[in-house]
Amino acid sequence: MSVDADRDDRDLEGELASANAGRRGIPVDAICVGCGRTHVKRASPEEMDQHPQVDPTTLEATDCTSFKHVCYRCGGTEWWNPIAVLTGLLEHERGEQE
């Protein structure tokens, strides 16, 4: 079951569930500026230069700034550029918590 548009046949739910995505924050599809890898990551609104109480379902990736997160391919903390806010994954998580 896909809760967001398919992105190159990737398992976005699986990427979000992995420890590599992080444990807190808004799920975004982002690209590492170091190696060019695209992966689902979590980032807080503040990390993406947004108000802490922003409704994530209203965010566009173009409104969000780059944020630092671990890139396991690069082997350290790198800058990631958001390319999509994965509201479908966010809504799916909220539904599971209720």
C-alpha positions as CSV (number, residue, x, y, z in Angstrom):
1,M,0.0,0.0,0.0
2,S,1.5,3.3,-1.0
3,V,0.5,6.4,1.0
4,D,2.5,8.8,-1.1
5,A,3.3,8.9,-4.8
6,D,5.8,6.2,-5.8
7,R,9.3,7.6,-6.1
8,D,11.5,5.4,-8.3
9,D,9.8,2.3,-6.9
10,R,11.1,3.0,-3.4
11,D,9.5,1.7,-0.3
12,L,8.9,5.1,1.4
13,E,7.1,3.4,4.4
14,G,10.1,1.1,4.9
15,E,12.6,4.0,4.6
16,L,10.6,6.0,7.2
17,A,10.5,3.0,9.6
18,S,14.3,2.5,9.4
19,A,16.6,4.0,12.1
20,N,18.3,5.9,9.2
21,A,15.2,8.2,8.9
22,G,15.4,9.4,12.5
23,R,12.7,9.1,15.2
24,R,11.1,12.6,15.4
25,G,10.0,15.2,13.0
26,I,8.1,15.6,9.8
27,P,8.8,13.0,7.1
28,V,10.4,14.4,4.1
29,D,12.0,13.0,1.0
30,A,15.4,14.6,0.8
31,I,18.6,14.5,-1.1
32,C,22.1,14.4,0.5
33,V,24.3,17.2,-0.9
34,G,27.4,15.0,-0.3
35,C,26.5,11.9,-2.3
36,G,23.2,12.8,-4.1
37,R,21.4,9.9,-2.4
38,T,17.6,10.4,-1.9
39,H,16.1,9.0,1.2
40,V,13.2,9.6,3.6
41,K,14.3,11.6,6.6
42,R,12.6,13.2,9.6
43,A,13.3,16.9,10.4
44,S,11.7,19.2,12.9
45,P,10.0,22.3,11.6
46,E,12.7,24.4,13.3
47,E,15.5,22.5,11.5
48,M,13.8,23.5,8.2
49,D,13.4,27.1,9.3
50,Q,9.6,26.8,9.9
51,H,7.5,27.8,12.9
52,P,7.5,25.1,15.6
53,Q,3.7,24.9,15.5
54,V,3.3,24.8,11.7
55,D,0.8,22.4,10.3
56,P,3.0,20.0,8.3
57,T,0.2,19.1,5.9
58,T,0.4,22.7,4.6
59,L,4.2,22.7,4.0
60,E,5.8,22.6,0.6
61,A,9.3,21.4,0.2
62,T,10.2,24.7,-1.5
63,D,9.3,26.5,1.7
64,C,11.8,24.4,3.7
65,T,15.5,25.0,4.1
66,S,18.2,22.4,4.1
67,F,18.8,20.5,7.4
68,K,21.6,18.4,8.8
69,H,21.1,14.7,9.2
70,V,23.3,11.6,9.2
71,C,24.1,10.1,5.8
72,Y,25.3,6.6,6.2
73,R,26.6,6.4,2.7
74,C,28.8,9.5,3.3
75,G,29.7,8.3,6.8
76,G,28.8,11.5,8.7
77,T,26.4,14.4,9.1
78,E,25.6,16.1,5.9
79,W,23.2,18.7,4.6
80,W,19.9,17.4,3.1
81,N,17.7,19.3,0.7
82,P,14.0,18.5,1.1
83,I,12.4,17.6,-2.2
84,A,8.9,16.6,-0.9
85,V,7.0,16.7,2.3
86,L,5.5,13.3,2.7
87,T,2.1,14.2,4.1
88,G,0.7,10.8,3.2
89,L,3.1,9.1,5.5
90,L,2.4,11.6,8.2
91,E,-1.3,11.1,7.9
92,H,-0.8,7.3,7.9
93,E,1.2,7.6,11.1
94,R,-1.4,9.8,12.8
95,G,-4.1,7.3,11.9
96,E,-2.1,4.4,13.4
97,Q,-1.7,6.4,16.7
98,E,-5.5,6.9,17.1
